[in-house]
Amino acid sequence: MNRVPQLHVLGCGRAARAVARRLIRTGRVRPGLVVNRSLESARAAVEFLGAGEAVECLDERIAEGWLMLGLPDGVLAQTSHELLRQLPAAPALVFHLSGSIEAAVLNVPGTPAAAVHPVRAFSDPESAAANFDGTWCVAEGHEKALDCLRPVFEAAGGRWLGFAAADKAAWHASTVAASNFLVTIQDMARELAGRAGLPEAQAIQVLCDLQQGTLESLRERCPSEVLTGPIERGDETACRRIVEAAAALEPGQARLFSELGHATLALAREKRGPLDVDESLESLFASFGKRQPSTSD
């Protein structure tokens, strides 16, 4: 691996496109073959990368190169063994980008394997590639593969974090809770702000700034210390008013608001100890979560 290896990509979706573009632009890997769902989509991926060759299937040219798998978790878990068994040649290194699947599923005899999970949202690959600097790249797998991949990901702007995964599913659940659930909560918050009459553009600015400030506090302190608001204060009047407002949400969001109220009350008790009003607050969120939408909703 002293020469600059070619980076071949099997499954070039949003995450793989963003990552491959950044890796190639370091000059530490060269563009290689790109296989996607169809030849047309592979060509679109190559256009995004600005280099590479779209093909229908991998060929002997993958020998001595690096193979990156940008496949969905279900495909990695269920069929990656068969896909790799059918490779026309053994690559020098193979890795995937999944946060929940172990590197061990990439079983190619004599080929070191790794899993590198870039902890970033990839809904927009153009934006993800442009803003990749500082992205945590959480990696596990064969030591030789990790030693090769680390300097390339760091040159691409990533922050490397190697760890021995005791439970990859738990790690992935952690990132889903931190990122995806935050988006779901923002969606609910915007709905409530809209019902209050706040223009959407202003609501977006205010709510995102509020969340950003909370996240900055969480970087320095534990969640129970950062928690504020009517539940933490034990303000029953304020809690009743927000429950009444949230009751107008569609049933799924209303149940989510109720469950988050329960979880926040538990965190509040951890911070300030139990209060006499906590039983009333518990009942308030419990009854709210069981409510059915009225016929006028």
C-alpha positions as CSV (number, residue, x, y, z in Angstrom):
1,M,0.0,0.0,0.0
2,N,2.9,2.3,-0.5
3,R,1.4,3.6,-3.8
4,V,-1.6,5.9,-3.8
5,P,-4.5,3.3,-3.8
6,Q,-7.6,3.6,-5.9
7,L,-10.9,4.0,-4.0
8,H,-13.6,1.8,-5.4
9,V,-17.2,2.3,-4.2
10,L,-19.9,-0.3,-4.0
11,G,-23.2,1.5,-3.2
12,C,-22.7,5.2,-3.7
13,G,-25.6,6.8,-2.0
14,R,-25.7,10.1,-0.1
15,A,-23.2,9.3,2.6
16,A,-20.8,7.4,0.3
17,R,-20.9,10.3,-2.2
18,A,-20.0,12.9,0.4
19,V,-17.3,10.8,2.0
20,A,-15.7,9.6,-1.3
21,R,-15.5,13.1,-2.6
22,R,-13.7,14.3,0.5
23,L,-11.3,11.3,0.5
24,I,-10.5,11.6,-3.2
25,R,-9.8,15.4,-2.9
26,T,-7.1,14.7,-0.3
27,G,-5.0,13.1,-3.0
28,R,-4.3,10.2,-0.7
29,V,-6.6,7.9,-2.7
30,R,-7.3,7.9,-6.4
31,P,-10.8,7.6,-8.0
32,G,-11.7,4.1,-9.0
33,L,-14.8,2.1,-10.0
34,V,-18.3,3.1,-8.8
35,V,-21.1,0.6,-8.7
36,N,-24.6,1.7,-7.7
37,R,-28.2,0.5,-8.0
38,S,-28.0,1.1,-11.8
39,L,-25.5,2.2,-14.3
40,E,-27.4,5.5,-14.6
41,S,-27.2,6.2,-10.8
42,A,-23.5,5.2,-10.8
43,R,-22.9,7.8,-13.5
44,A,-24.7,10.4,-11.5
45,A,-22.5,9.5,-8.5
46,V,-19.3,9.8,-10.6
47,E,-20.6,13.2,-11.8
48,F,-21.0,14.2,-8.1
49,L,-17.5,12.9,-7.3
50,G,-16.0,14.7,-10.3
51,A,-13.9,11.5,-11.0
52,G,-14.1,7.8,-11.2
53,E,-15.6,5.3,-13.6
54,A,-19.2,4.1,-13.5
55,V,-19.6,0.4,-14.1
56,E,-22.3,-2.2,-13.7
57,C,-20.1,-4.5,-11.6
58,L,-16.7,-4.5,-10.1
59,D,-13.8,-6.2,-12.0
60,E,-10.2,-7.3,-11.4
61,R,-9.1,-3.7,-11.2
62,I,-10.1,-3.6,-7.5
63,A,-7.1,-5.7,-6.6
64,E,-4.7,-3.7,-4.5
65,G,-7.2,-0.9,-4.2
66,W,-9.5,0.1,-1.3
67,L,-13.2,-0.9,-1.5
68,M,-15.7,1.3,0.3
69,L,-19.2,-0.1,0.8
70,G,-21.9,2.5,1.1
71,L,-24.7,-0.1,1.3
72,P,-27.8,0.1,3.6
73,D,-27.5,-1.7,6.9
74,G,-30.0,-4.4,5.9
75,V,-27.9,-5.3,2.8
76,L,-24.7,-5.2,4.8
77,A,-26.1,-7.5,7.5
78,Q,-27.8,-10.0,5.3
79,T,-26.0,-10.1,2.0
80,S,-22.5,-8.5,2.3
81,H,-20.9,-12.0,2.8
82,E,-22.3,-13.2,-0.5
83,L,-21.4,-9.9,-2.3
84,L,-17.8,-10.1,-1.1
85,R,-17.5,-13.8,-1.9
86,Q,-18.3,-13.0,-5.5
87,L,-15.6,-10.3,-5.9
88,P,-13.4,-10.9,-8.9
89,A,-10.3,-10.0,-6.9
90,A,-9.4,-9.3,-3.3
91,P,-9.0,-5.6,-2.5
92,A,-6.1,-4.5,-0.3
93,L,-8.6,-3.0,2.2
94,V,-12.4,-3.0,2.7
95,F,-14.5,-0.8,4.9
96,H,-18.1,0.3,5.3
97,L,-19.8,3.5,6.7
98,S,-22.5,1.9,8.9
99,G,-22.9,3.0,12.5
100,S,-24.8,-0.2,13.5
101,I,-23.1,-3.0,11.7
102,E,-19.7,-4.4,12.8
103,A,-16.7,-4.4,10.6
104,A,-16.6,-8.2,11.1
105,V,-19.3,-8.7,8.5
106,L,-16.8,-7.8,5.8
107,N,-15.1,-11.2,5.7
108,V,-12.7,-11.3,2.8
109,P,-9.8,-13.7,3.5
110,G,-6.5,-11.8,3.8
111,T,-8.1,-8.4,3.5
112,P,-8.2,-6.1,6.6
113,A,-11.7,-4.7,7.2
114,A,-13.0,-1.7,9.1
115,A,-16.2,0.2,9.8
116,V,-15.9,4.0,9.8
117,H,-19.1,5.9,10.9
118,P,-19.0,9.6,10.0
119,V,-21.3,11.2,12.7
120,R,-23.0,13.7,10.5
121,A,-26.4,14.1,8.7
122,F,-26.1,13.2,5.0
123,S,-29.6,14.3,3.8
124,D,-27.8,16.7,1.5
125,P,-24.6,15.2,0.2
126,E,-23.4,18.5,-1.3
127,S,-23.7,20.3,2.0
128,A,-22.3,17.3,3.9
129,A,-19.2,17.2,1.7
130,A,-18.7,21.0,2.0
131,N,-19.1,20.9,5.8
132,F,-17.2,17.7,6.5
133,D,-14.4,19.4,8.5
134,G,-14.6,18.5,12.1
135,T,-16.9,15.5,11.6
136,W,-16.3,12.7,14.1
137,C,-15.4,9.5,12.3
138,V,-16.0,6.7,14.8
139,A,-14.1,3.6,13.7
140,E,-13.5,-0.1,14.6
141,G,-12.1,-3.1,12.9
142,H,-8.7,-4.6,11.9
143,E,-5.8,-2.6,13.2
144,K,-4.1,-2.5,9.8
145,A,-7.2,-1.2,8.1
146,L,-7.6,1.5,10.8
147,D,-4.0,2.5,10.5
148,C,-4.4,3.0,6.7
149,L,-7.7,4.8,6.9
150,R,-7.1,7.2,9.8
151,P,-4.6,9.6,8.0
152,V,-6.8,9.8,5.0
153,F,-10.0,10.6,6.9
154,E,-8.1,13.1,9.0
155,A,-6.6,14.7,5.8
156,A,-10.3,15.0,4.6
157,G,-11.1,17.0,7.7
158,G,-12.5,14.3,9.9
159,R,-11.8,13.8,13.6
160,W,-10.9,10.2,14.2
161,L,-12.2,8.2,17.1
162,G,-11.3,4.5,17.4
163,F,-13.2,2.3,19.8
164,A,-13.8,-1.3,20.5
165,A,-17.5,-1.6,19.9
166,A,-19.3,-3.7,22.6
167,D,-22.6,-3.1,20.9
168,K,-22.8,-1.3,17.6
169,A,-26.6,-1.2,17.7
170,A,-26.4,0.8,20.9
171,W,-23.9,3.2,19.4
172,H,-26.2,3.7,16.4
173,A,-29.2,4.2,18.7
174,S,-27.2,6.9,20.5
175,T,-26.6,8.9,17.3
176,V,-30.3,8.5,16.2
177,A,-31.5,9.8,19.6
178,A,-29.1,12.7,19.4
179,S,-29.7,13.7,15.8
180,N,-32.8,12.2,14.2
181,F,-35.0,12.7,17.4
182,L,-33.8,16.3,17.6
183,V,-35.2,16.9,14.1
184,T,-38.5,15.3,15.2
185,I,-38.7,17.5,18.2
186,Q,-37.9,20.6,16.1
187,D,-40.8,19.6,13.8
188,M,-43.2,19.5,16.8
189,A,-41.8,22.8,18.1
190,R,-42.4,24.5,14.8
191,E,-45.9,23.2,14.7
192,L,-46.7,24.7,18.1
193,A,-44.9,28.0,17.3
194,G,-47.1,28.2,14.1
195,R,-50.2,27.6,16.2
196,A,-49.1,30.5,18.4
197,G,-49.0,32.7,15.4
198,L,-45.2,33.1,15.0
199,P,-44.2,33.4,11.3
200,E,-42.3,30.3,10.1
201,A,-39.1,32.1,9.3
202,Q,-38.9,33.7,12.7
203,A,-39.8,30.4,14.5
204,I,-37.0,28.6,12.7
205,Q,-34.5,31.2,13.9
206,V,-35.7,31.3,17.5
207,L,-36.1,27.6,18.0
208,C,-32.8,26.7,16.3
209,D,-31.0,29.3,18.4
210,L,-32.6,27.9,21.5
211,Q,-31.5,24.4,20.7
212,Q,-28.0,25.5,19.8
213,G,-27.7,27.3,23.1
214,T,-28.8,24.1,24.9
215,L,-26.4,22.0,23.0
216,E,-23.5,24.3,23.9
217,S,-24.4,24.0,27.6
218,L,-24.6,20.2,27.3
219,R,-21.0,20.2,26.0
220,E,-19.9,21.5,29.4
221,R,-22.4,20.1,31.8
222,C,-24.6,16.9,32.3
223,P,-28.2,16.9,31.2
224,S,-29.8,17.2,34.6
225,E,-27.7,20.3,35.3
226,V,-28.7,22.0,32.1
227,L,-32.4,21.3,32.4
228,T,-34.6,24.3,33.1
229,G,-38.3,25.2,32.5
230,P,-41.7,24.7,34.1
231,I,-41.3,20.9,34.7
232,E,-37.9,21.4,36.4
233,R,-39.4,24.3,38.5
234,G,-42.5,22.3,39.5
235,D,-44.7,25.0,38.0
236,E,-48.1,23.2,37.8
237,T,-49.9,26.1,36.3
238,A,-47.4,26.6,33.5
239,C,-47.4,22.8,32.8
240,R,-51.2,22.7,32.5
241,R,-51.1,25.5,30.0
242,I,-48.5,23.9,27.8
243,V,-50.4,20.5,28.0
244,E,-53.6,22.3,26.9
245,A,-51.7,23.8,24.0
246,A,-50.0,20.6,22.9
247,A,-53.4,18.7,23.0
248,A,-54.1,20.4,19.7
249,L,-51.3,18.5,18.0
250,E,-52.0,15.4,15.9
251,P,-52.3,12.3,18.1
252,G,-48.8,10.9,17.4
253,Q,-47.1,14.2,18.3
254,A,-49.4,14.6,21.3
255,R,-48.3,11.2,22.6
256,L,-44.7,12.1,22.0
257,F,-45.1,15.4,23.9
258,S,-46.6,13.4,26.8
259,E,-43.8,10.8,26.9
260,L,-41.2,13.6,26.8
261,G,-43.0,15.3,29.7
262,H,-42.7,12.1,31.7
263,A,-39.0,11.7,30.8
264,T,-38.3,15.3,31.6
265,L,-40.0,15.0,35.0
266,A,-37.8,12.1,35.9
267,L,-34.7,14.1,34.9
268,A,-36.0,17.0,37.0
269,R,-36.3,14.8,40.0
270,E,-32.7,13.8,39.5
271,K,-31.6,17.4,39.5
272,R,-33.7,19.0,42.3
273,G,-35.1,16.0,44.2
274,P,-38.8,15.2,44.5
275,L,-41.4,17.9,45.1
276,D,-45.0,17.6,46.4
277,V,-46.3,18.8,43.0
278,D,-44.6,15.9,41.1
279,E,-47.5,13.5,41.6
280,S,-49.9,16.1,40.0
281,L,-47.5,16.6,37.1
282,E,-47.2,12.9,36.6
283,S,-51.0,12.6,36.4
284,L,-51.2,15.6,34.1
285,F,-48.9,14.1,31.5
286,A,-50.4,10.6,31.9
287,S,-53.9,11.7,31.3
288,F,-52.8,13.9,28.4
289,G,-51.0,11.1,26.7
290,K,-54.2,8.9,26.8
291,R,-56.4,11.6,25.3
292,Q,-58.1,10.8,22.0
293,P,-58.5,13.5,19.3
294,S,-61.9,15.1,19.3
295,T,-64.2,14.8,16.3
296,S,-63.5,18.4,15.4
297,D,-59.7,17.7,15.0
